[in-house]
Amino acid sequence: MSEFFLELFSEEIPSSLQKNLREDLLDSFNKLFNEKFVSFKKSSSYSTPNRMILVFEGLPKQVVLKSEEIKGPNINAPEIALEGFIRSNDISKKDLFKKKIDKGEFYFFKTKPTKLNTHELLEESIPLILQKIQWKKSMRWGEFDFNWGRPLKSILAIFNKKKLTFSFHHLSSSNSTFIDKEFEEQKKIFNDFKEYSNFFKKMNIVIDHKQRKNLIEKKFNEISNKKNIKIENNPKLLDEVVDLTDQPNVIVCEFDRKFLNIPKEILIITMQYHQKYFPTFDQKGNITNEFLVITNKQDKKGFIKLGNERVVEARLSDAEFFWEKDKSQNLVKRVSKLKSMNYFKGLGTYFDKVQRMRKLGGMLSDELLISKEKVELSASICKVDLVSELVGEFPELQGIMGGYFANEQGFEKEISLAISEQYLPIGLNSKVPKKPYSIALSLADKIDTLVGFFGINQKPTSSKDPFALRRQALGIVKIIIENKKDFKIRDLISYSSSLYTDQGFKFGNEFLQKELSDFLMDRLKFYMKEEKIRHDIIQASTNYNNPDKFVIIFGKAKSLNKIINKQNGIDLISSYKRASNILDSELDKLSVELSNTTDPGIFKTELEKNLFKKINELRKYFLSINKDENFEQSLANLAEAKKVIFDFFDNVIVNEDDQTIKKNRLELIQMLCKTFDNYVNFSLIDSH
């Protein structure tokens, strides 16, 4: 068995492109070998900033290709088409046979089993696979007419310890590669991957990105234990620095303690997003003046440490200057500056947006039983930080800095917190506002955004969501469910739409209310799916489209999901299914429609009376409950009805000869099913 080993050496490829390239290459060759029935024992892909490496182990040297039926032209096609098919496949007319398929009768011929040398397959296929690689961003260079993530310098390709020979644009494959990315005249020949990996291991180059990640995490733990500090877990940043190094080293640096007086979010953003550093925290969660830098070489003389400290202090000095300047700028007086800041074409300026948010917030304050004046004040100043120099420099801090500015200027803590949390939640696992003023401001912002973009038909498509409207809608769902507080969402949508109209904006979407309600329901279904609720339960719970009842819908679904496979769940589903199956079967035969009324006066048995009594008990219960419904108790009540229901069906003949009695019993069964449907639409639940 043989090994296939491929290395693509290029200028440094950004981290964002490396993962896709690793996966695309591996998938492409897996697909090739599967299509050609080439077996292998193991496949791996690795990357460094300059090297993309692919290894397949246990490949056969030769493969027998099975015979195939090759489809030709339709039997009624012109003779010239048939002659072309014969000529292009180097066969004669006697090799053809006719075969009927879905689209008609066609000529076919059957290929003979052939042997294929694996090295020939690879030499033919590698250039084709490389040509099909899709890049999110790519470039051209020199006079070469092809795109790659970064300029491609060499291709090392080996099979069974021998080089594969092929060309890819201006490059010819070889069994050698550059051993130093800075001195490209130095090349070395390799015979297999083991020799290659051992060589670079001696040079302290770690070609396996997973191994580099483990080394960095191990060093983090050592530093954390030694200095008694915490290092923030940032998987995205860690993966990025892993892909930017091939000889990772961790250096502990520090900045002047005076910068700790700046809000910690500024320090974190400066270090993480702008410099790719890792901030550290003490055991109480307070940020320290120490930070970690991942370098690509050792720093024996301390020059790298000193250089990084100088860079971060320069950036923090700028941030400190902006902070001192911005925090003293009166927020209320700066609201007018939002008039010159466009929100979106057709939706006005940010000043227009905050005026709409003020009124929406006022409506929400009534439902939350909080001060309307404070909500309106929060909305009025919530976007002012967008005109600050700090947010201009660090856009990721919008909202957060507004909260700090409000706090510095003596606004109540509830207002400051509401401003800082207005954009929350920003994802499925994000923190959710819990305080009433924060809830009001966040909902007002999101509803105004969704109504505006849906109103001008800037809706998400199946593949694109440039304005993150799904995230906004999911935020509304999370706020409602995780605070266990429903709102009159449809009224809020209508009111929000009227606020745009009052400002003179015209919407071209006449189905705004329905489309946005459906969109929110779709996000609720997504949220429920992420909460591991069964698909059929989600469908049954959301069958009645009502965004005003998210808490109840979710509560019912979660409770049903919890007991569906337990005895209570089995009992209530079996009760409903037995009733609904009989009802459906008999209704198909019935020549008259049911009137939704049952006449107890013509009951013939005690079992009918017992079932009627149980149904009325259940209906009375469902009529008596309100928003504080105990969903577990509701399900328990439905499950407990099983004995009465089964006694009825085991002992009463529904298909009675007397049509009046039969119809009355069907009315009773329909009444039972509709009573169950007070909870969810059980007809959509899978009984298996």
Beta strands, then each sheet from edge to edge (+ up, - down):
strand 1: 2-10
strand 2: 42-47
strand 3: 51-59
strand 4: 62-65
strand 5: 69-74
strand 6: 96-101
strand 7: 104-110
strand 8: 114-117
strand 9: 152-159
strand 10: 162-163
strand 11: 167-168
strand 12: 171-172
strand 13: 176-178
strand 14: 187-189
strand 15: 230-231
strand 16: 249-254
strand 17: 278-281
strand 18: 287-295
strand 19: 342-344
strand 20: 348-349
sheet 1: 2+ 3- 1+ 9- 10+
sheet 2: 4+ 8-
sheet 3: 5+ 7- 6+
sheet 4: 11+ 12-
sheet 5: 13+ 14-
sheet 6: 15+ 17- 18+ 16-
sheet 7: 19+ 20-
end
